[in-house]
Amino acid sequence: MKTLYENPWFRVVQDGRFHYVVEDNASNGAAVLAQIADGDFLLLRVKRQAHTGLQLEIPRGYGEPGESSLACARRELAEETGYLIAEEQLSLLGRLKPNSAILASAVDLYFARINSNSQPGQRDDEARDIQRIGLPRLRQMLQAGEIEDAFTLAALAFYFNRES
């Protein structure tokens, strides 16, 4: 196995005739499906260079060295939405391998229940804005194909399976 390209976020490796991407900090990374206690879900509108337009996504990110995926989920939620919650407000939904053919990463997916009286603090500028979406509208958006992000779709699939 040899590295063909490397940057701070990933490296492209060749293993025989196969090529794939290794994201070293993804192993403890996390994505968070967040719901305000009143029922609204939080989705970010994010510009991703690889795609046109804005993507609707849940907060997600790489883990810091030595950080658990649970701590990463809590940190990413705070950084991207401004909501700082206790780790006890997070529960593991499952694990996602976003593209098992070319990505060696697997990321934990969490569900966060945010108290209705919580107020968001300062957030980073990764997302253009945050949308609060009720369950009926969220189901309409899924049916219409308005949500395409694999992390978000997987988290919603785990959530709906758990709730049924």
C-alpha positions as CSV (number, residue, x, y, z in Angstrom):
1,M,0.0,0.0,0.0
2,K,1.3,3.4,-0.9
3,T,0.1,7.0,-0.4
4,L,-0.5,8.8,-3.7
5,Y,-1.7,12.1,-2.3
6,E,-2.0,13.6,1.2
7,N,-3.4,16.8,2.8
8,P,-4.4,17.7,6.4
9,W,-7.9,16.0,6.0
10,F,-7.3,12.8,4.0
11,R,-4.9,10.8,2.0
12,V,-5.4,8.8,-1.2
13,V,-3.8,5.3,-1.0
14,Q,-3.2,2.6,-3.6
15,D,-3.5,-1.0,-2.4
16,G,-2.8,-3.2,-5.4
17,R,-5.3,-2.2,-8.1
18,F,-7.6,-0.4,-5.6
19,H,-7.6,3.2,-4.7
20,Y,-9.4,4.7,-1.7
21,V,-9.4,7.7,0.7
22,V,-8.4,7.4,4.3
23,E,-9.6,10.1,6.7
24,D,-7.6,9.5,9.8
25,N,-9.8,11.8,12.0
26,A,-13.1,10.3,10.8
27,S,-12.7,7.3,13.1
28,N,-13.8,9.4,16.1
29,G,-15.9,11.9,14.0
30,A,-19.6,12.3,14.5
31,A,-22.8,13.6,12.9
32,V,-25.7,14.8,15.0
33,L,-29.5,14.7,14.2
34,A,-30.7,17.4,16.6
35,Q,-34.3,17.9,17.7
36,I,-35.7,20.8,19.8
37,A,-38.0,19.4,22.5
38,D,-40.9,21.2,20.7
39,G,-40.4,18.8,17.8
40,D,-38.5,20.8,15.2
41,F,-35.3,19.3,13.8
42,L,-32.2,21.5,13.0
43,L,-30.7,21.3,9.5
44,L,-27.9,23.4,8.3
45,R,-27.7,25.0,4.8
46,V,-24.1,24.5,3.7
47,K,-22.2,25.3,0.5
48,R,-20.1,22.3,-0.5
49,Q,-17.6,23.0,-3.2
50,A,-18.1,19.5,-4.8
51,H,-21.8,20.3,-5.4
52,T,-23.8,23.1,-6.8
53,G,-26.2,25.0,-4.6
54,L,-26.7,24.6,-0.9
55,Q,-27.0,21.3,0.9
56,L,-29.3,20.5,3.8
57,E,-27.2,18.6,6.4
58,I,-27.0,17.8,10.0
59,P,-23.9,19.0,12.0
60,R,-20.9,16.8,11.5
61,G,-17.1,16.8,11.7
62,Y,-13.9,15.1,12.4
63,G,-12.8,14.1,15.9
64,E,-9.9,15.8,17.6
65,P,-7.0,13.5,18.6
66,G,-8.0,11.6,21.8
67,E,-11.6,12.8,21.6
68,S,-14.4,10.3,21.7
69,S,-17.1,10.4,19.0
70,L,-19.6,11.4,21.7
71,A,-17.5,14.4,22.7
72,C,-17.0,15.2,19.0
73,A,-20.8,15.1,18.5
74,R,-21.3,17.5,21.4
75,R,-18.6,19.9,20.2
76,E,-19.8,19.9,16.5
77,L,-23.4,20.6,17.5
78,A,-22.2,23.6,19.6
79,E,-19.8,24.9,16.9
80,E,-22.3,24.6,14.0
81,T,-25.6,25.5,15.8
82,G,-24.6,27.3,18.9
83,Y,-26.4,24.8,21.1
84,L,-24.3,23.5,24.0
85,I,-25.8,20.4,25.5
86,A,-24.7,17.8,28.0
87,E,-23.4,14.5,26.8
88,E,-26.4,12.8,28.5
89,Q,-28.7,14.6,25.9
90,L,-27.0,12.6,23.1
91,S,-27.7,9.0,22.2
92,L,-26.0,6.8,19.6
93,L,-28.2,6.1,16.6
94,G,-25.7,3.9,14.7
95,R,-22.7,4.0,12.4
96,L,-22.3,5.1,8.8
97,K,-19.8,4.1,6.2
98,P,-20.5,7.0,3.8
99,N,-19.1,5.4,0.6
100,S,-17.6,2.0,1.4
101,A,-16.2,1.7,-2.2
102,I,-13.8,4.6,-1.9
103,L,-13.8,5.9,1.7
104,A,-12.2,3.9,4.5
105,S,-14.1,6.0,7.1
106,A,-16.9,5.1,9.4
107,V,-18.7,7.8,11.4
108,D,-21.0,7.5,14.5
109,L,-24.4,9.1,14.2
110,Y,-26.1,10.6,17.2
111,F,-29.5,12.0,18.2
112,A,-29.6,15.1,20.3
113,R,-32.6,16.3,22.3
114,I,-32.3,20.0,22.9
115,N,-34.4,21.5,25.7
116,S,-37.1,23.9,24.4
117,N,-35.8,26.7,26.8
118,S,-32.2,26.4,25.5
119,Q,-30.9,29.4,23.6
120,P,-28.2,29.1,21.0
121,G,-24.9,30.8,21.6
122,Q,-22.3,31.9,19.1
123,R,-21.7,29.5,16.2
124,D,-19.1,29.2,13.5
125,D,-19.7,30.3,9.9
126,E,-19.6,26.9,8.2
127,A,-23.4,27.0,7.6
128,R,-25.1,29.8,5.8
129,D,-28.1,29.4,8.2
130,I,-29.9,26.9,10.4
131,Q,-33.4,25.8,9.5
132,R,-35.9,24.6,12.1
133,I,-38.1,22.0,10.4
134,G,-41.1,20.2,11.8
135,L,-41.6,16.5,11.3
136,P,-44.4,16.8,8.7
137,R,-42.3,19.2,6.6
138,L,-39.3,17.0,7.0
139,R,-41.2,14.0,5.7
140,Q,-42.3,16.1,2.7
141,M,-38.7,17.1,2.0
142,L,-37.6,13.5,2.1
143,Q,-40.3,12.4,-0.2
144,A,-39.5,15.2,-2.6
145,G,-35.8,14.4,-2.6
146,E,-34.8,17.7,-1.1
147,I,-32.4,16.1,1.3
148,E,-29.5,14.3,-0.4
149,D,-26.7,14.3,2.2
150,A,-25.8,10.7,3.2
151,F,-25.1,11.6,6.9
152,T,-28.5,13.2,7.2
153,L,-30.4,10.5,5.3
154,A,-28.7,7.8,7.4
155,A,-29.4,9.5,10.7
156,L,-33.0,10.0,9.7
157,A,-33.3,6.3,8.7
158,F,-31.9,5.2,12.1
159,Y,-34.2,7.7,13.9
160,F,-37.4,6.7,12.1
161,N,-36.5,3.0,12.6
162,R,-36.0,3.6,16.3
163,E,-39.2,5.6,16.8
164,S,-41.5,3.1,15.0
